[in-house]
């Protein structure tokens, strides 16, 4: 009975380990792929307006220290002259300076925000 339990537990443990490891590896490779794609994309500057802003707050609980941390990601949606919209990740200081309705020159490279210059 003990051999079966530990054998079954061992199989489940290794399956979960490889599942978690696989997810981490997949995320890492996906991030490198996006970084590489952005680096090979042209830098584009277009007339655009700020149409929306949003934040995403992530909560991280550290069980071994009973400590919780929060992180905030900032996103801005721009609309270009053709009517197409794109949401780009920006840092907090850029987020604070941009206002819905702002119009200017948006510079980006792939999915990477490079700057916005108001008219």
N, C-alpha and C positions, 0 to 999 in steps of 0.2 A: 504494500500500500504506500509506504513512504517513497519507494523508488518511483512509483507511478506519479505521485504528487510532485516530487521534485523534478522528475523527468518532464511532466506536463508544464510545470512552472518554468523550467529551464527553456523549453521550446517557446512558450509565450513571451518570456523575458527577451530572448534573442530576436524573436519576430518584432516585438515592440522597439527594441534597440535599433534594429536595421530599418524599421519604418521611420523612426525619428531621425536617424542618421541620414537616410535617403531624402527626407524632407529638407533637412539642413543643407545637404549637398545640392539638391535641386535649386533651392533658393539662392545659394552662392553662385552656381553656374548661371542661373537666369540673370542675376545682378551683373556678373561679368559680361554676359552677352549684351545686355542693355547698355552698359558702359562702353563696350566696344562699338556697338551700333551708333551711339551718340558721337563718339570720337570720329567715326567715318562719315557722319552726316555733315552736310554743308551748314555753315552759319548763315542764318536767314534773318533779315530785318524786314518787317512788314508794318504797315499802318494797322493799328488794332485799338480796341477799346476794352476796358475792364468791365465785365458784365456780372461777375459774381466772385465772392470770396468765401472760403470755408476753412474750418480747422478740424483736425482730428486729434483727439486726446487719447493717448494710450496709457494704461495703468499697468505697472509692473510690480507684483508683490514678491518680495524676497522672503521665502518661508524660513530660511535658516536664521535670519536676523529680525524677522517680524517687522520689516521696513517696507514701505511702499513708495515708489517713485512714479512720477508722471512725466510724460513727454508730449509735446505738442508739435504736430506737423501742420504746415500752412500751405494752402492751395489757392490759386487764383485762376479764374476762367477768363480767357481773352477771346474776343470775337474779331476776326479779320474782315477785310472789305468784302470778300466773297460770301460772307455769312457763316463760314465754318467757325467752330469753336474748339478751343483746346484748353485743357486744364493742366497747369504746370505747378510743380512743387517749388515754392520759394522759401527763403529764410524769413525769420520773424521780423527783421528790420524792414525788409522789402514789403512784406505783408502790411505792416503798419503804415507805410508811406503810400500805398496804393488805395484808391477810393473808387468804388463802383461809379462808372461814368467817365473816368479818366480816359483821355484819348492821346495816343502818341505812337512812337516807334517801339515795337516789340522785337527783341533779338533773342533767338533761341537756336539750339542745335539738337536736332532729334527731339527728345523729350526733356532736354536740359534747358532750363530758364537761364538766360544770360543777362537780361536787363530790360528795362522799360524807360523810355525817355519821353516825358510829356511834351506836347506842343505848347 
